[in-house]
Structure formats: structure tokens, C-alpha cells
Amino acid sequence: MVQTRSLPRICIALGLPDVPSLLAHARREAESGETFLEFRLDFLDQPIEGATAIRGFLDKFPDTLILATCRRHQNHGKFNGSIEDQMAVLDEAVRCGAQAVDVEIESAEAAQERLHQFRGRAQVIVSYHNFEATPALDTVVARMMRVTADGYKIVTTARKPSDNIRVLAAARALPKHRMVVLAMGELGFPTRVLSPVFGGAFTYAAPLVAESTAAGQVSGHYLRHLYRVEKLAKATKVYGVIADPVRHSISPSVLNRAFQARRTDAVYLPFLVTPAHLRDFFTMAERLPLAGFSVTIPHKQKVIRYLDAIDPLAKRIGAVNTVWRKAGRWRGANTDVAGVTTPLARVLRLQKSTVLIVGNGGAARGAAFALSDAGGKVTLTGRNPDRVRALAKICGAEALAKEQLEGRHFDAVVHATPLGMFPHVDECFFNGSIPADVVFDMVYNPLETALLRRAREQGKTAIPGLDMFIEQAVGQFEIWTGETAPRSVMHKAAMEALSHEASGTPAK
């Protein structure tokens, strides 16, 4: 009998509509080095044929471990047969070499006697799924423990950040039992990386070139090489980025590569945090525990109320993009300042230069204070005149409505709004001529925004947002680690991440 402890940390979940497709994708995964595959037999038009096909597959790839699942449609699967039929399919899968079977709790409760047929032949994992929320897990665990099994799987849906830590804690609460714990959805993604660290037997991943079987899955290659799931341990420091949206952030690609380049035992995760859940995020951050995190849209200003200490410059700006924990206290700083001044200083003498800043949020505030401190003359504009005037008053800048820009010219324009950010790549604040010689767009995804494209067409010097992104990320890395950041590694990782996203191919 295969022991759960011998299972790899990553299981590739394969859910395909027919047996040839399932086997083709299974071969692709095995040939790429994956050794643990879940065959979702309930996805197949002929589940019993899929079970029988396991034997032939294992003849070619004998080192591969197969987990067979045939979830009934009543329990959010796709199998339309009875529980008796379900058990027959799983029994055939085990007879043909599957080393483990997954039986949902509803079927397991109704057919506990039938589960005994697998004893000594394969691992039995009893699973609980909640596709709506994350309920009180002590009740769920008590229910699961009433069914004898070799392992237990609890999968919920994260509705707020703290659901992640509640799910992860379920594994640590039962150290004597083999557990798989995950939260579905983008909010629950951190559990897919951290589950094994908290005692989970393994985590699930999507195949390289087929659709995932659950929301939030990424490829096994991605989990293994970017997040180093197989090498994470209890001592690993956890960092991340909080944003809404966060799906397209390249920060995980860049900071994880930086940690790896410096052999730092740390992992950097994306945390989807809505404005309504910022307080709840700190509840999770305390319990995780999180060592530090990047802050971006829309939290740079509101995050301040949750911090214990703030760098004087960040306090004056009223915006924080970097947070870390020291001596049990949350501290904040703003590395966006260098991200603005350093790229501009390469092409412009900042002192006495005239700079138009488009925007009124945290990024615009940072740019306004940074350029004013450098001796520049700052003008602000944006789509919300009241907020523009309020910011201009705070930082001693001139405020102009968009229509008042007619006839004005500046040494540089700094665009500090989300306009043009992926996926809304055609949006641009300026419809006609851009009133400056230098155009700096803080948006870095896509690499060439509509604004930068127009700037180049008009013969202006264009500064991509990636320049700012790298500068501020370098500052964050050095605050967190005390080491010199591997700038070239970070730049290469950023370019690769943006290139993969632009082409629609998975990042490696």
C-alpha cells in the first residue's frame, strides 16, 4: 500500500472529456517530470474506460502515482451514476494500478462498508468540498473523523483573507492525520503554496496546457520553480503583495527570483485584498505570520491606519508601498520615491524642471512630494478635480483641470493612474498631443502602454513603468533582507513575466 508520506508535494489534476485526451495530457505531464497525477474519471464520457486505461499508462510510466477520483454530480462532480457505480469505477481504477482514491464525504458516509474493499490495496482519501464559503472547520473535521480513511481532504472557498489561515490551521490541528487542506478561488491561492508548510500532505496544480479542475490552480511547473513549493519549510519567511486586482501582478515573479538569486529562504505570494477586507488581511497576516508585504492599488493610503510606525517621508506623503514586521510591530515606508526620481533623473535635470502629474492617488502623492523635494515645479491634473485640488494644496503644487492644459507645456509628464493597465490596454488620458518632452507612465503592464506608444509617435522621450517598478522593488528587497538587490535578475524576471502574459503562455 502506498503511504501518503511518500507522495510528492504536487499533484497534477487532470480533468478531460475523453480517454485519449486524458492519456495525452497525462503523458505530457509525466514526460515533463511530474510523478503524481489525479485522474478525474468523472470528467470522462466513459469513466470505466478511463479507469481501465490506467494500467496501460503505468506500463509506460511505472514511477507515476495515480490518484483516482470519480465525484458524483450531486457533490459538484460530473459522474451521473449511483454510489454503487461510483465504487465500481474506483475499484477498477485500483485494480488497474491507481495507488489512491478520493471519495467525497457524502459518498463515504453512505457507503462506509464499501470503502473497506480498498484496504491494503490503495490509500483512501475522504474529501470535503464547500464551493460557497469557509464554514466552521471544527464541525467539518469532526464529521470527517467519523469515517475511517488513510487521509482527509478539506477544500473550501475563500471569501476573505483570514479564511486562508483558518483552512491552513486545520492541518496543524490534526498532526496525527494525513491532511490535504486548500481554499479555492483567487483569494485562496496562498493556501496552494503554503499548505505543505502547515502540514498538508500535498497540494494540487493545473496541467501545463489544459484547463484547471478548480479555481485558483496554477501549473505544477509554476508552483515548483517560482514558488519552490517542494523546498518551503516552517522557517521560510513569507512575503507578498496586497492589491485589488492582483492577478496580473508581476511582483511574485520578480521578488521570488530575487530571493532565489540571493539564496534567501523566503517566498513571495499574491494576496487579493479588497478595500472591505483590509482589516481582515491584517488578522491573517498576524497569524500566518507574514514578514512583510508590498502595497499597491488601492491600499497605499488606507493601509497607514493599521501600521505601528511609519517612515517620516512616507508619513509626509501619506502613502505607503512597503510594510514589514520588526520587533512585533508593523512598519511602513515608501520606495516609490526612488522609483520616480531615479528614472527621470537619467533624462532630465529635476531641479527647476516643470512636471505635470496625472492622478490623485497614492502613486501621484508619492511622485508629487518626490519631485517637489528634488526642486521641481509640480502641476497636478486628473479626472477628479476636487481630489486634484486637495492633493495640490497638501504638496504645494498647481492644480489644473484637463481642459486647462490647452496651451501649456511641461518638461515631463508623469502618469500615475491605472488607465491603460492590463487588461484595459487601449485607455489613455491624453487623446491628442501630449504636453511634455518626456513621458513617464507608471503603468508597467503592458510594457508599452497606449500613452507610451503615442509619446514615441510624437517624438518624445518615453520612460516605461517597468523602470519605476524595478526601482521600488529593489528598495523593498533591501529593506526586507538587508542585502543588495540582484537588479539584473529582477529586471530579467520582469521582462519574462510581461512577455509570457502578452503572449498568453504560462510563465515558467
C-alpha positions in Angstrom: 0.0 0.0 0.0 1.3 3.4 -1.0 1.9 5.6 2.1 0.8 9.2 1.9 4.1 10.4 3.2 5.8 9.1 0.1 3.6 11.1 -2.2 5.2 14.2 -3.9 4.1 17.6 -2.7 2.4 18.4 -6.0 -0.5 16.5 -7.6 -1.5 17.5 -11.2 -5.3 17.4 -11.5 -6.4 16.2 -14.9 -10.0 16.6 -15.9 -10.6 15.9 -19.6 -13.7 14.9 -21.5 -12.4 11.7 -23.2 -9.9 8.9 -22.5 -7.5 9.8 -25.4 -7.3 13.4 -24.2 -6.7 12.3 -20.6 -3.9 10.0 -21.6 -2.3 12.5 -23.9 -2.1 15.1 -21.2 -1.0 12.6 -18.6 1.9 11.6 -20.9 2.8 15.2 -21.4 3.0 15.7 -17.6 4.9 12.5 -17.0 7.4 13.4 -19.7 7.9 16.8 -18.2 8.8 15.2 -14.9 5.6 15.1 -12.9 5.2 11.9 -10.9 1.8 12.4 -9.1 -1.4 12.7 -11.2 -5.0 12.8 -10.3 -7.3 11.2 -13.0 -10.7 12.9 -12.7 -12.6 9.9 -14.1 -15.9 11.7 -13.5 -15.0 14.2 -16.3 -14.8 11.4 -18.8 -17.6 10.4 -21.1 -16.7 6.8 -20.3 -15.3 6.7 -16.7 -14.9 2.9 -16.5 -12.7 3.1 -19.7 -10.6 5.7 -18.1 -10.1 3.5 -15.0 -9.1 0.6 -17.2 -6.7 2.8 -19.2 -4.6 3.4 -16.0 -2.9 0.0 -16.5 -1.5 0.8 -19.9 -0.4 4.3 -18.8 1.5 2.9 -15.8 3.2 0.3 -18.0 4.8 3.2 -19.8 5.3 5.4 -16.8 5.8 3.0 -13.9 7.1 5.6 -11.5 3.9 7.7 -11.7 1.5 7.7 -8.8 -2.2 7.9 -9.8 -5.0 9.2 -7.6 -8.4 8.2 -9.0 -11.4 10.4 -8.4 -15.0 9.9 -9.6 -17.0 12.6 -7.9 -20.8 12.4 -8.2 -22.7 15.3 -9.7 -24.8 15.7 -6.5 -21.5 16.6 -4.9 -20.2 19.0 -7.5 -18.6 16.3 -9.7 -19.7 15.1 -13.1 -20.5 11.5 -12.5 -24.2 10.7 -13.0 -24.2 7.1 -11.7 -25.1 5.7 -8.3 -22.8 5.4 -5.4 -22.5 1.7 -6.2 -21.5 2.6 -9.8 -19.0 5.1 -8.4 -17.4 2.5 -6.2 -17.2 0.1 -9.2 -15.3 2.7 -11.2 -12.8 3.4 -8.4 -12.4 -0.4 -7.8 -11.5 -0.8 -11.4 -9.0 2.1 -11.2 -7.3 0.4 -8.2 -7.3 -3.0 -9.9 -5.5 -1.3 -12.8 -2.9 0.3 -10.6 -4.2 3.5 -9.0 -2.4 3.9 -5.7 -5.0 6.2 -4.1 -8.7 7.0 -4.5 -10.6 10.2 -3.5 -14.1 9.6 -2.2 -16.2 12.7 -1.2 -17.6 12.7 2.3 -21.2 12.3 1.1 -20.5 9.0 -0.7 -18.1 7.8 2.1 -20.8 8.3 4.8 -23.3 6.4 2.7 -21.0 3.5 1.8 -18.5 3.1 4.6 -18.6 -0.7 4.2 -17.7 -0.4 0.6 -14.6 1.6 1.5 -13.1 -1.5 3.1 -12.7 -3.0 -0.3 -9.7 -0.7 -0.8 -7.9 -1.6 2.4 -4.4 -2.8 1.7 -4.8 -2.1 -2.0 -4.8 1.8 -2.1 -4.9 4.9 0.0 -8.4 6.1 0.7 -8.7 9.9 0.9 -12.1 11.2 2.1 -12.8 14.7 0.9 -15.0 17.6 1.9 -15.7 20.4 -0.6 -17.5 23.7 0.0 -17.9 25.7 -3.1 -19.6 28.7 -1.4 -17.6 29.6 1.7 -15.3 28.5 4.5 -17.6 27.3 7.3 -16.6 26.5 10.9 -13.9 23.9 10.3 -14.0 22.2 13.7 -17.5 20.9 12.8 -16.2 19.7 9.4 -13.3 18.0 10.9 -15.5 16.2 13.5 -17.7 15.0 10.6 -14.7 13.7 8.6 -13.2 11.8 11.6 -16.3 9.7 11.9 -15.2 8.0 8.6 -12.2 5.8 8.7 -9.7 6.7 6.0 -6.0 6.9 5.2 -6.2 10.6 4.6 -8.6 13.5 4.7 -9.0 16.5 2.3 -10.8 19.7 3.2 -11.3 22.2 0.4 -13.3 25.4 0.9 -13.9 28.6 -0.9 -12.1 31.7 0.5 -14.4 34.7 0.9 -11.9 36.9 2.9 -8.2 36.7 3.6 -8.5 35.2 7.0 -10.2 32.2 5.5 -6.8 31.1 4.3 -5.3 30.8 7.8 -8.4 29.0 9.1 -8.0 26.4 6.4 -4.3 26.0 6.8 -4.7 25.7 10.6 -6.9 22.7 10.1 -3.8 20.7 9.0 -1.8 21.7 12.1 -4.8 20.9 14.3 -4.6 17.3 13.3 -0.9 16.4 13.1 -1.6 12.7 13.6 -3.7 12.6 10.5 -2.7 12.9 6.8 -4.5 16.1 5.6 -4.9 18.0 2.4 -6.2 21.5 3.0 -6.9 24.1 0.4 -9.0 27.2 -0.3 -10.4 27.7 -3.8 -10.5 30.9 -5.7 -8.1 33.7 -6.3 -8.5 34.7 -2.6 -7.4 31.2 -1.6 -4.3 31.0 -3.8 -1.8 31.4 -0.9 -3.0 28.1 0.6 -2.0 26.2 -2.6 1.6 27.3 -1.9 1.7 27.1 1.9 -0.4 24.0 2.6 2.5 21.6 2.7 4.3 24.0 5.1 1.4 23.8 7.5 1.4 20.0 7.4 -0.7 19.3 4.3 0.3 16.1 2.6 0.3 17.7 -0.9 -1.2 20.4 -3.0 -3.0 20.4 -6.3 -1.9 22.0 -9.6 -3.2 22.5 -13.1 -1.7 20.8 -16.1 0.6 22.7 -18.4 -1.7 23.1 -21.4 -5.2 22.1 -20.2 -7.9 23.8 -18.1 -7.6 23.5 -14.3 -10.2 21.5 -12.4 -10.6 24.1 -9.7 -10.5 27.9 -9.3 -7.1 29.2 -8.3 -4.9 26.3 -9.7 -1.7 27.1 -11.4 0.7 24.7 -13.2 2.9 22.4 -11.2 5.9 23.9 -13.0 4.9 27.3 -11.7 4.5 26.0 -8.1 7.8 24.1 -8.2 10.1 26.7 -9.9 8.6 30.1 -9.0 7.2 29.4 -5.5 9.6 26.5 -4.7 6.8 24.5 -3.0 8.9 21.4 -2.6 11.6 23.4 -0.7 9.5 25.5 1.6 9.8 24.8 5.4 8.4 26.2 8.6 11.4 28.6 8.8 10.7 30.0 5.4 9.8 33.7 5.6 6.6 34.7 3.8 6.2 38.0 2.0 3.6 39.1 -0.6 1.8 41.9 -2.4 -1.7 43.1 -1.5 -3.8 44.6 -4.2 -7.2 44.6 -5.9 -6.8 43.3 -8.6 -3.7 41.3 -8.0 -4.0 38.5 -10.6 -1.7 40.2 -13.2 0.9 41.5 -10.8 4.5 40.5 -11.8 5.8 41.1 -8.3 5.7 37.4 -7.4 7.8 36.6 -10.5 10.3 39.3 -9.7 10.7 39.0 -5.9 10.8 35.2 -5.8 13.6 35.3 -8.4 15.4 37.8 -6.3 15.1 35.7 -3.2 16.4 32.7 -5.1 19.3 34.6 -6.5 20.4 35.6 -3.0 19.6 32.1 -1.6 17.2 33.7 0.8 14.8 31.3 2.5 11.6 33.2 1.6 8.6 33.1 -0.6 6.5 36.0 -2.1 2.8 35.5 -2.7 -0.1 37.5 -4.3 -2.8 38.4 -1.8 -6.1 39.6 -3.3 -7.4 42.1 -0.7 -10.4 44.3 -1.4 -10.9 47.6 0.4 -13.6 46.0 2.6 -11.1 43.3 3.7 -8.0 45.3 4.6 -8.6 44.9 8.3 -9.3 41.2 7.9 -6.0 40.9 5.9 -4.1 42.0 9.0 -5.8 39.4 11.0 -4.4 36.8 8.6 -1.0 38.5 8.4 -0.6 38.2 12.2 -1.4 34.6 12.3 0.4 33.4 9.2 2.8 35.1 10.2 3.7 37.5 7.3 7.2 39.0 7.4 6.4 41.9 5.1 4.5 42.9 2.0 4.2 45.3 -0.9 1.2 47.6 -1.1 -0.4 48.8 -4.3 -3.7 49.9 -5.8 -6.0 50.7 -3.9 -4.4 50.4 -0.4 -1.4 52.7 -0.3 -3.1 55.4 1.8 -5.6 53.4 3.9 -3.0 50.8 5.0 -1.4 53.5 7.2 -4.1 53.3 9.8 -3.1 49.7 10.5 0.7 50.4 11.0 2.5 50.9 14.2 5.4 53.0 12.8 5.8 55.0 9.5 8.9 56.3 7.9 8.9 60.2 8.1 8.8 60.6 4.3 6.0 58.1 3.9 4.1 59.9 6.6 4.5 63.2 4.9 3.5 61.7 1.6 0.5 60.0 3.2 1.1 56.8 1.2 3.0 53.5 2.0 4.0 50.9 -0.5 6.3 48.8 1.7 5.4 47.1 5.0 7.5 44.9 7.3 7.3 43.5 10.8 10.1 44.3 13.3 10.0 43.5 17.0 6.3 42.6 16.6 5.4 45.9 15.1 4.2 46.7 11.6 6.3 49.4 10.0 5.8 51.2 6.7 7.9 53.1 4.1 7.6 54.4 0.6 10.1 53.2 -2.0 8.0 54.7 -4.9 10.0 58.0 -4.4 13.2 56.5 -5.8 11.1 54.8 -8.4 10.0 58.2 -9.7 13.2 60.3 -9.3 15.8 57.8 -10.4 14.4 57.1 -14.0 13.5 60.8 -14.5 17.0 62.0 -13.4 18.6 59.9 -16.2 17.0 62.1 -18.9 16.1 65.3 -17.0 17.6 67.7 -14.6 15.0 67.6 -11.9 15.8 70.9 -10.2 13.6 73.7 -11.6 12.0 71.3 -14.1 8.3 71.5 -14.8 6.4 68.3 -14.3 2.7 67.5 -14.9 1.5 64.6 -12.7 -1.7 62.9 -13.8 -3.6 61.4 -10.9 -4.5 62.0 -7.3 -4.0 58.6 -5.5 -1.1 57.2 -3.5 1.3 56.9 -6.5 0.5 60.5 -7.5 1.1 61.7 -4.0 4.5 60.0 -3.9 5.5 61.5 -7.2 4.4 65.0 -6.2 6.4 65.0 -3.0 9.4 63.3 -4.5 9.7 65.8 -7.4 8.9 68.8 -5.2 11.7 67.8 -2.8 14.0 67.4 -5.8 13.4 71.1 -6.7 10.9 70.5 -9.5 7.8 72.7 -10.2 4.8 70.3 -10.0 1.4 70.6 -11.6 -1.4 68.2 -10.9 -4.3 67.1 -13.1 -6.8 64.2 -13.2 -10.4 63.1 -13.7 -11.5 64.2 -10.2 -10.9 68.0 -9.9 -11.8 68.1 -6.2 -9.3 65.4 -5.2 -6.6 67.0 -7.5 -7.1 70.4 -5.8 -6.9 68.8 -2.4 -3.6 67.0 -3.2 -2.2 70.1 -4.8 -2.8 72.1 -1.6 -1.1 69.5 0.5 2.1 69.3 -1.6 2.3 72.9 -2.7 1.6 72.2 -6.4 -0.6 73.8 -9.0 -3.9 72.2 -9.9 -5.4 72.2 -13.4 -8.5 70.7 -14.9 -7.8 68.6 -18.0 -9.3 71.3 -20.3 -6.9 73.9 -18.8 -3.9 72.0 -20.1 -4.6 73.5 -23.6 -1.6 75.7 -24.5 0.6 74.5 -21.6 3.8 72.6 -22.0 6.0 70.8 -19.4 9.4 69.2 -19.3 7.8 65.9 -18.2 4.5 64.2 -17.7 4.2 61.5 -15.0 1.1 59.4 -15.5 0.1 58.0 -12.1 -3.4 56.4 -12.7 -4.4 52.8 -13.7 -5.5 54.0 -17.2 -4.0 51.7 -19.8 -3.3 48.9 -17.3 -3.9 45.3 -18.4 -6.5 44.3 -19.5 -7.7 47.8 -20.4 -4.8 48.4 -22.6 -6.4 50.9 -25.0 -7.2 53.5 -22.4 -5.2 56.7 -22.4 -5.6 60.1 -20.5 -4.4 62.2 -23.5 -6.4 62.0 -26.7 -4.2 64.3 -28.8 -0.8 65.9 -28.3 1.0 65.1 -25.0 2.1 68.4 -23.4 5.7 67.4 -22.5 9.1 66.4 -23.8 9.4 63.4 -21.5 6.6 61.0 -20.8 6.8 58.6 -17.8 4.0 56.1 -17.4 3.9 54.3 -14.1 1.8 51.6 -15.6 4.1 48.7 -16.4 1.7 46.1 -17.7 1.7 46.1 -20.7 5.3 47.2 -21.1 4.3 49.6 -23.9 1.1 51.3 -22.9 -1.1 53.4 -25.3 0.3 56.5 -23.7 3.9 55.5 -24.3 3.1 54.4 -27.9 1.6 57.9 -28.6 4.6 59.5 -26.9 7.1 57.7 -29.2 4.9 58.5 -32.2 5.1 62.2 -31.2 8.9 62.1 -30.9 9.0 62.3 -27.2 11.3 60.5 -24.7 9.3 57.7 -23.2 10.0 56.1 -19.8 8.2 52.8 -19.2 6.6 52.0 -15.9 8.9 49.0 -15.6 11.8 51.3 -14.7 9.8 52.6 -11.7 8.7 49.1 -10.8 12.2 47.8 -10.6 13.5 50.7 -8.6 10.7 50.4 -6.0 11.1 46.6 -5.9 14.8 46.9 -5.3 14.1 49.2 -2.4 11.6 46.7 -0.9 14.0 43.8 -1.2 16.8 45.7 0.5 14.5 46.8 3.4 13.3 43.3 4.0 16.6 41.4 3.6 19.4 44.0 4.4 21.1 42.7 1.2 21.9 44.4 -2.1 19.2 43.5 -4.5 20.0 41.5 -7.7 18.8 44.2 -10.0 19.7 42.5 -13.3 17.9 39.2 -12.2 14.8 41.2 -11.2 14.7 43.1 -14.5 15.1 39.9 -16.5 12.3 38.2 -14.4 10.0 41.2 -15.0 10.6 41.2 -18.8 9.9 37.4 -18.9 6.7 37.7 -16.9 5.4 40.5 -19.1 6.4 38.7 -22.2 4.6 35.5 -21.1 1.5 37.5 -20.2 1.5 39.3 -23.5 1.8 36.1 -25.5 -0.8 34.3 -23.3 1.6 31.5 -22.5 2.2 30.2 -18.9 5.2 31.7 -17.1 7.9 29.2 -16.4 
